[in-house]
């Protein structure tokens, strides 16, 4: 018997009489329930109030937002954002259908390249899996069509988010991820992003873009009536 196996056997014997112990079937049944934890009152609101909470939290986190009536308006909105910030028109985009399928011909001056971010890229455009109203957090899942490098390497991160994707709290966001990927099949990573990268390590002065993008901008698509 290996040292590892011996250690686990010792732990199992020591906990066998514990009244709180649960067998494997009980644990798996509990995991399948996906029981919702306590829901914060500030997030457990009707959709319009939940959306306003998300907008308020994003403002607190220095996340800027353009609200659009249709995803077809996204390329022109991106071009306008780049112009306002004097940024180049070369952008790296997610190969996902949500982003690669946008009508990029509506912004002909943009140079659009799908794929993983390179260190030379200044602007990335990605989808999000969800937005959390409670904290103003964006939920990003990794995959072949959503490389995680796009979230962290370029200085400017533009996220396309649908209004219907704004949920109350983290539990709702993970429910959306499970629905998208299927029960028992999660992405390799789920990243929670709450605002641009920042640090206050040096003299407790906030510096933006310390370990990731210095700007985070959301294109919020109003897909609800």
N, C-alpha and C positions, 0 to 999 in steps of 0.2 A: 504494500500500500504506500502510495506517495505521501509526502508530507502534507500536500494540499488536501488529499482525500481524508487523511487522518484528522486534519483540523476541522473539516466539515462534519465528519462523523462525531467528533467531540462536541461541536456546537449543537448538532441535532439531538444528541443524547441529553445534553444539559437543558435544552429547551422543550423536551418531550412532554414534561409535566406542566408546562406553562399554559394556564387556561386561555390565554390570548392567542395561542398557536393555531394556525389554520393549515389544513392539508392542501395539497396542490390543486385539487379540484375546486376547493373553496376560493383559493386565491385567483385562479383563472376566471371563475364566475364573477368575482368582484371586479376584475379588470375589464370584463366584457360589458359591465353595466355602464361604464363611463359616467359615474355619478357626478352630477354638478355640485361643486362646492358652494359655500355661501356666496351669494351674488351681492357685490357692493351696491348699496342703494343709489349711489350717484350714477351708476352705469345702467341700472335696471329701469330703463325709461322707454317711452314710446319712441319710434324711429326718429322723428324730427328732433326731439330733445337729445337723443343719443348722438345724432349727427352733429348737433351744435356742441356737445361736450367734446367730441373728437376734434372739431375745428379749434375749440378753445385750447385743448391740450397741445395740439400741434403748434399753435402760436406760442405757447409757453416754452416749447422745445426748440424754437427757431426754425421750424419747418414751414416753408412757404407753400401756398396752395393756389392753383388756378382751377376754377370750377367750370366744367365744360358740359354742354348739352348732349354731346355725342362723342364717341371714340374717334370718329372721322375728323374731329377738330384737333386731335392731339398733335399731328405733325406741325401744323401752323402754330399751335401754342408753344411747342418746343422751339421752333425757329424764333419766335418772339422772345422767349426766355433767354435764349443764347444771345440775342441781340442786346437785350437789356443789360446783360452782365458782360458784354464784350468778349464772348467766348467763341471759339472757332466752330465752324459748321460741321466738323468731323465728329461723328458720334458712334459709339459702340452700343449695339442693341442686343437684347435677348433674342435668341432664335425662336422663342415661343410664338405660337400662333397669335396670342394677344398683342404682341408687339410687332413681329415681322409682318403680320397681316394688315397693319395699319396702312392707309393710303398715303404712302410717303411721297407720291408724285405731287401731292398738294403743297409740298415744301421742297421744290426742285433744287434749291441752293444747298440743302443738307447733303452731306456725304455719309451714307448709312452703311455700316458694316456689322453683320451679326457675328456672334461668337464670344469667347472668353475675353475678358479685359486684359489689356497689356499695360505695362507701366507707363507707356507714352500716352495712353488714352486720357482725355480730360473730362469727357462726358459719357455717362452710361444711362440707358433707358431700359427699365425692367417692369414686369408686372409685380403685383403683390398677391399673396394668398389671402390676406385679410388685413383689416385695420382695427385696432382695439380702442374703443371709445374711452374706456376707463383711464388709460395712460397715454393715448396718442401714439401708440406703438404700431409699427408696420411688421407684419409677419411674412418672412421670405423663406421659401422652400428651395432647396438645391436640386439640380437635375441636369440632364443633358441640354435641355432647352432653357434652363435658368441657372447658368453658372454663378456660383457664389462670388467669384472675383468681381463681377459687375457691381455688387453691392458695396465693395470696400476699396477697390483699387483707384478708380478715377476720382478726381477732386469734386466732381459734380454728379450727383445721383438724382435722376428724374424717375419717378415711380408713377405708373398708370394704375389707378385704383378705382373700382366701381363703387358707387354709393351703397349698393346692395351687399358689398363685402365689409362694410363697417359694422362690427358686432359689439356686444356689450363688454365682454371680458375675455381673458385668456382661454377659459374653458370653451367658449363659443368658437374661438379661432381654431382650436385643435379639433373640434367637431367638424369644421369646414375642411380641414386638412385630411381627416379620416375619410370624409365623404368623397373628396377628390381622388385620393390615392387608393382607397379601398381598405377595409378592415384588416389589420395586421400587416399592412404594407406602407410603411412611412418613408419619407425621403431620407437621404443620408444625413442631412442637416436641416434644422429649422432655426433660422436666425431672427431674433427680435431686435428691431432697430427703433430706437427712440431718439430721433433728432440727429443732426450732423455729429460727426466725431469731435470730441472736445476733451481737454484736460486742464486741470488747474495745478499740476504738480510743481511748476516753477513759480515761486513767490505767490502761489494761490491766485494767479491771474489766468482767466479763461482764455485758452488758445483753441481756435477752431481748426479742424482738419488734422489733428495730431496723429491719429491712427487710422484714418479713413477719410471719407468725403467731408469737405468743409461746407458744402451746401447740400441740402436735401429738399427737393421740390416734388410736390404731388400734383398730378393731373387727376382731379376727382371727377369721374364721369357720372352724370346724373342719369342712371338707368332706371329710376323709379318714377312713377307718375306723381 
